Amino acid sequence: MSLPEEEAPQEKTPEQRLVRWLAGLVLSHDVGALADLRRSRADTLTRLRAGNFAYDTPDAIPLFEWVAFQFARFHAGQSVPHYGWDNLGRAMRNIGGRTSRGPDNDGCVRLLNQILVSRQPPWKRIQHAIDQLRADRAAPPSWEKLAVDLGRWTAPQRVVQHAWAHDFYIPPKTSKARRNP
């Protein structure tokens, strides 16, 4: 009888390693490093470290630095990291006021449509959406997924844009509990 082989620990993706590091900055209250990440026009050591998590492609480094910048902006003054969930389209369903949110909010619909029609990642508009989520105290998109999606923005068939639109306009299915007679 042989013992089952131990499973090797699964290698973390660059996006997962980046978000884990960013969350560590929030948990350790490293406000200096987080402030460095929020300086959008300065090549700080912290910003360069964020870029080092990227793949070995030149396009990935600025993308990782930008996601770190957004993470730091979202977590300004917070002591607990929010890892986010799902994609930006799903997160944007929570933008709006008391009377209308997401697809029922004209401003949110306009913002999403401006994001979706862009051929290149619309950095400022996505930043605006994330700022709105923070202002509305809503959950951000998954930071890992955001990095992956932005890296695939120009993929054929516009799969990222389609997924964001679908998750924004189509509410998630709810399962109804069956009752026993």
Secondary structure, 3 states (H helix, E strand, C coil): CCCCCCCCCCCCCHHHHHHHHHHHHHHCCCHHHHHHHHCCCCCCHHHHHHHHCCCCCCCHHHHHHHHHHHHHHHCCCCCCCCCCCCCHHHHHHHCECCCCEHHHCHHHHHHHHHHHCCCCCCHHHHHHHHHHHHHCCCCCCCHHHHHHHHHCCCCHHHHHHHHHHHHHHCCCCCCCCCCCC
